[in-house]
Amino acid sequence: MKRTRKAREKSGPPVAGWRRITGIAALVLAVVSVLVSSTVRDQWVPTALVMFATPWLVRLGLVAFVLSTRPGKVMVWIAMAVALLSGLEGWRSFRWRDEKSVATKDGFDVTLWNCGHRLSRMPEQWSELAGPDTRVVVLIEAGVFSAEEWAAFTTAAPELDWHQLEGGIVVGVRGRFIGSELFEGLPKLRCHRIQVSISGVIHTVLACDVPSQPWLLREPYLDRIRTVAKERRCLIAGDFNTPPAAVGYDDWRRDFTFANAAQTRGFVETWPFGVPLLQLDQLWLSHDLKCTSVIRQPSLHSDHARMTFHVAPAIR
């Protein structure tokens, strides 16, 4: 028996109708994302959601859904427009970089890695954290260690002085660990200010973990971190869950250098699993320091790439 028109209306639009709706929504989202990224950025929660939660890869997925059958010419043109806008946005990520690393005589390596709460379960990675030039290691979301696991971990990389800090952050120093302070004041913010001596010179290291929820405005978190940073020999490392184009970084760039922008090996983006989607793990340096090279090493051990920065004094 044929279905009546009323029954068809009750059952909702056919699959082709959903594809049409999805394609139009993807095009609107792509245009809005371009406008938001070039104007207001993440100043308000709705624009932050557009900027952080709907990256180009999401829109390409919508395009794939639209093109999963034989769409009409109009939908093909819409899909092509979305793909073009998304491709332009993601072009920087598509290019794998393999530029020559530049080491300096008076420089040292800084390792930054979000371990995805699994550090205690990947002992094969422990010894790799202590390279010959490594002076500082900042591990975000290191996870929980038993007493036996912690003893095994510190034994695997005895060259560094290891410390477990509140909020799942682990810091290792080849030098002298002087002390640390915890700064909070905002929901789910973890920010430790650490004093270390590297080759006899005192440095300040901020180890930070900013919450990932896209509806939380990032500017207050970045302002809070900036207020506890030092002007000289300061390294701010962590998982900021905030793309570097965010509004909150505008003031940072006056006082700090974005180390991730140095010549690099690997994708610029650090999450997820080596897919070039978002650049969330970052190192910022006071202007008396510079970064000469960055090596990004994605792996299946964590959804974040492990990063090694070569840092040296800046001549001014």
C-alpha positions as CSV (number, residue, x, y, z in Angstrom):
1,M,0.0,0.0,0.0
2,K,1.3,3.4,-0.9
3,R,2.0,5.8,1.9
4,T,-0.1,8.9,2.1
5,R,1.3,12.4,1.8
6,K,0.5,13.0,5.4
7,A,2.4,9.9,6.5
8,R,5.4,10.9,4.5
9,E,5.4,14.3,6.1
10,K,5.3,12.8,9.5
11,S,8.2,10.5,8.8
12,G,10.4,13.6,8.1
13,P,12.4,14.6,5.1
14,P,14.1,11.9,3.0
15,V,17.9,11.2,3.2
16,A,18.5,13.5,0.3
17,G,16.7,16.3,2.2
18,W,19.0,15.8,5.1
19,R,22.0,16.0,2.9
20,R,20.7,19.2,1.4
21,I,20.2,20.7,4.9
22,T,23.6,19.5,6.0
23,G,25.3,21.0,2.9
24,I,23.7,24.4,3.5
25,A,24.5,24.3,7.2
26,A,28.1,23.5,6.4
27,L,28.4,26.4,3.9
28,V,26.9,28.8,6.4
29,L,29.2,27.5,9.1
30,A,32.3,27.9,6.9
31,V,31.4,31.5,6.0
32,V,30.6,32.3,9.6
33,S,33.9,30.7,10.7
34,V,35.9,32.8,8.3
35,L,34.1,36.0,9.4
36,V,34.5,35.2,13.1
37,S,38.2,34.3,12.7
38,S,38.9,37.6,10.9
39,T,36.8,39.9,13.1
40,V,35.6,39.2,16.7
41,R,37.3,35.9,17.1
42,D,36.6,34.3,20.6
43,Q,35.5,37.4,22.5
44,W,32.1,35.8,23.3
45,V,30.9,32.3,24.0
46,P,29.0,31.8,20.7
47,T,31.9,33.0,18.6
48,A,34.4,31.0,20.7
49,L,32.3,27.9,20.0
50,V,32.4,28.6,16.3
51,M,36.2,29.2,16.4
52,F,37.2,26.3,18.6
53,A,34.5,23.6,18.2
54,T,34.0,23.6,14.4
55,P,37.4,23.4,12.8
56,W,37.9,22.8,9.1
57,L,38.1,19.0,9.5
58,V,34.5,19.0,10.9
59,R,33.3,20.9,7.9
60,L,35.1,18.5,5.5
61,G,33.2,15.7,7.3
62,L,29.9,17.4,6.5
63,V,31.0,17.7,2.9
64,A,31.7,14.0,2.8
65,F,28.2,13.3,4.1
66,V,26.7,15.5,1.5
67,L,28.6,13.8,-1.3
68,S,28.0,10.3,-0.1
69,T,25.4,9.7,-2.8
70,R,24.6,11.4,-6.1
71,P,23.7,15.0,-5.1
72,G,22.4,17.6,-7.5
73,K,24.5,20.2,-9.2
74,V,23.6,22.8,-6.6
75,M,24.7,20.6,-3.7
76,V,28.0,19.8,-5.6
77,W,28.7,23.5,-5.9
78,I,27.9,24.1,-2.2
79,A,30.1,21.2,-1.2
80,M,32.9,22.6,-3.4
81,A,32.6,26.0,-1.7
82,V,32.8,24.5,1.7
83,A,35.8,22.3,0.7
84,L,37.5,25.4,-0.7
85,L,37.0,27.5,2.4
86,S,38.0,24.6,4.7
87,G,41.1,23.9,2.5
88,L,42.3,27.4,2.7
89,E,41.9,27.4,6.5
90,G,43.7,24.1,6.8
91,W,46.4,24.8,4.2
92,R,49.0,25.6,6.9
93,S,48.4,22.2,8.5
94,F,48.6,20.2,5.3
95,R,52.3,21.0,4.8
96,W,54.6,18.6,6.6
97,R,57.7,20.5,7.6
98,D,61.2,19.0,7.9
99,E,63.4,22.0,8.4
100,K,66.9,21.6,9.8
101,S,67.1,21.8,13.6
102,V,69.4,24.5,14.9
103,A,71.2,23.8,18.1
104,T,73.2,26.5,19.9
105,K,76.2,26.3,22.1
106,D,74.6,27.9,25.1
107,G,71.1,26.6,24.4
108,F,69.1,23.7,25.9
109,D,66.1,21.6,25.1
110,V,62.6,21.8,26.7
111,T,60.2,18.9,26.3
112,L,56.4,19.5,26.5
113,W,54.0,16.6,26.3
114,N,50.3,16.0,27.2
115,C,50.5,12.3,28.1
116,G,46.7,11.7,28.1
117,H,46.7,10.4,31.7
118,R,48.7,7.4,30.5
119,L,52.4,8.1,31.4
120,S,52.5,5.3,34.0
121,R,51.4,2.8,31.4
122,M,54.0,3.5,28.8
123,P,57.4,2.7,30.3
124,E,59.0,2.4,26.9
125,Q,58.7,6.2,26.6
126,W,60.2,7.2,30.0
127,S,63.9,7.1,29.1
128,E,63.3,9.1,25.9
129,L,62.2,12.1,27.9
130,A,65.8,12.7,29.1
131,G,67.7,13.6,25.9
132,P,71.3,14.7,26.2
133,D,70.5,18.5,25.9
134,T,67.2,18.3,27.8
135,R,67.1,20.6,30.8
136,V,63.3,21.0,31.4
137,V,60.5,18.5,30.9
138,V,56.8,19.5,31.5
139,L,54.3,16.7,31.3
140,I,50.6,17.6,31.4
141,E,47.9,15.0,32.3
142,A,50.6,12.6,33.4
143,G,48.1,10.5,35.3
144,V,48.3,8.7,38.7
145,F,51.4,6.7,39.8
146,S,51.7,4.1,42.5
147,A,54.8,4.3,44.6
148,E,56.4,1.5,42.7
149,E,55.5,3.1,39.3
150,W,57.0,6.4,40.4
151,A,60.2,4.8,41.6
152,A,60.5,2.9,38.2
153,F,59.8,6.1,36.3
154,T,62.4,8.2,38.1
155,T,64.9,5.4,37.8
156,A,64.4,5.2,34.0
157,A,65.5,8.9,33.6
158,P,67.7,9.5,36.6
159,E,69.5,12.5,34.9
160,L,66.5,14.7,35.8
161,D,65.1,15.7,39.2
162,W,61.4,14.7,38.9
163,H,58.5,16.3,40.8
164,Q,54.8,15.5,40.9
165,L,52.7,18.6,41.1
166,E,49.0,19.0,41.8
167,G,46.6,18.5,38.9
168,G,48.5,15.7,37.2
169,I,51.5,17.8,36.1
170,V,55.0,16.3,36.3
171,V,58.1,18.4,35.9
172,G,61.7,17.2,35.5
173,V,64.8,19.4,35.7
174,R,68.4,18.7,34.9
175,G,69.8,21.2,37.3
176,R,68.3,22.4,40.6
177,F,64.6,22.5,41.4
178,I,64.3,25.4,43.7
179,G,60.5,25.4,44.5
180,S,57.0,25.8,43.1
181,E,53.8,27.7,43.7
182,L,50.3,26.8,42.6
183,F,48.0,29.6,41.2
184,E,44.3,28.9,40.8
185,G,41.4,31.4,41.0
186,L,39.5,30.0,37.9
187,P,37.6,26.8,37.4
188,K,39.8,23.8,36.4
189,L,42.9,26.0,35.9
190,R,46.2,24.4,36.8
191,C,49.1,26.8,36.8
192,H,52.4,26.1,38.7
193,R,55.2,28.7,38.8
194,I,58.5,26.9,39.3
195,Q,61.9,28.3,40.0
196,V,64.8,26.2,38.5
197,S,68.5,26.7,38.1
198,I,69.8,25.7,34.6
199,S,73.6,25.8,34.2
200,G,73.8,28.1,37.2
201,V,71.2,30.6,35.9
202,I,67.8,31.0,37.6
203,H,64.8,30.5,35.2
204,T,61.0,30.6,35.9
205,V,58.9,27.9,34.4
206,L,55.1,28.1,34.3
207,A,53.5,24.7,33.8
208,C,49.9,25.2,32.8
209,D,46.8,23.2,31.9
210,V,43.8,25.2,30.8
211,P,40.4,23.5,30.6
212,S,39.2,22.2,27.2
213,Q,35.5,23.1,27.3
214,P,35.0,25.5,24.3
215,W,32.2,27.4,26.1
216,L,34.7,28.7,28.7
217,L,36.1,32.0,27.5
218,R,39.9,31.7,27.3
219,E,40.8,35.3,27.9
220,P,40.4,35.3,31.7
221,Y,42.6,32.1,31.9
222,L,45.3,33.6,29.8
223,D,45.2,36.9,31.7
224,R,45.6,35.0,35.0
225,I,48.6,33.1,33.7
226,R,50.2,36.3,32.4
227,T,49.9,38.0,35.7
228,V,52.1,35.4,37.5
229,A,54.7,35.2,34.7
230,K,58.1,36.9,35.0
231,E,59.6,39.4,32.6
232,R,63.0,37.7,32.4
233,R,64.2,34.1,31.8
234,C,60.6,32.9,31.8
235,L,59.2,29.8,30.0
236,I,55.4,29.3,29.9
237,A,54.6,25.7,28.8
238,G,51.4,23.7,28.8
239,D,48.3,22.5,27.1
240,F,46.4,25.8,26.7
241,N,43.5,24.2,24.8
242,T,43.5,27.5,22.9
243,P,44.6,28.2,19.3
244,P,47.2,30.9,19.1
245,A,44.9,33.1,17.2
246,A,42.7,33.7,20.3
247,V,42.1,37.2,21.5
248,G,43.7,36.5,24.8
249,Y,47.1,36.2,23.2
250,D,47.2,39.7,21.8
251,D,48.6,41.1,25.0
252,W,51.0,38.1,25.4
253,R,52.8,38.9,22.2
254,R,54.0,42.2,23.6
255,D,55.9,40.5,26.4
256,F,56.5,37.0,25.1
257,T,57.6,35.1,22.0
258,F,55.6,32.2,20.6
259,A,58.2,29.4,20.5
260,N,56.0,27.2,18.3
261,A,56.5,29.6,15.4
262,A,60.2,28.6,15.1
263,Q,61.4,26.5,12.3
264,T,60.1,23.0,12.8
265,R,59.9,19.4,12.0
266,G,56.4,17.9,11.8
267,F,52.9,19.5,11.5
268,V,52.4,22.8,13.2
269,E,49.3,21.4,14.9
270,T,49.7,19.2,18.0
271,W,46.3,17.5,18.4
272,P,44.9,14.9,17.9
273,F,47.1,11.9,17.1
274,G,49.2,13.8,14.7
275,V,46.2,14.9,12.7
276,P,46.8,18.6,11.8
277,L,43.7,20.0,13.5
278,L,44.5,22.4,16.5
279,Q,47.7,23.8,17.9
280,L,47.0,23.5,21.6
281,D,50.4,22.6,23.2
282,Q,52.5,25.7,23.4
283,L,55.7,27.3,24.7
284,W,56.0,31.0,25.3
285,L,59.3,32.7,26.1
286,S,60.2,36.0,27.6
287,H,62.0,38.3,25.1
288,D,65.4,37.5,26.5
289,L,65.0,33.9,25.3
290,K,64.5,32.6,21.8
291,C,63.5,29.3,20.2
292,T,65.6,28.1,17.3
293,S,63.8,24.9,16.4
294,V,60.8,22.7,17.3
295,I,60.4,19.0,16.8
296,R,57.0,17.5,17.0
297,Q,56.6,13.7,17.4
298,P,53.1,12.4,17.2
299,S,52.4,8.9,18.5
300,L,49.6,6.6,19.5
301,H,50.7,6.8,23.1
302,S,48.8,10.1,23.5
303,D,46.4,12.1,21.4
304,H,48.9,15.0,21.7
305,A,52.3,15.3,20.0
306,R,55.4,15.3,22.1
307,M,57.3,18.6,21.5
308,T,61.0,19.4,21.9
309,F,62.0,23.0,21.8
310,H,65.6,24.2,21.6
311,V,65.8,27.4,23.7
312,A,68.7,29.8,23.9
313,P,69.4,33.3,25.2
314,A,68.3,36.1,22.9
315,I,70.9,38.8,22.0
316,R,69.3,42.2,22.5
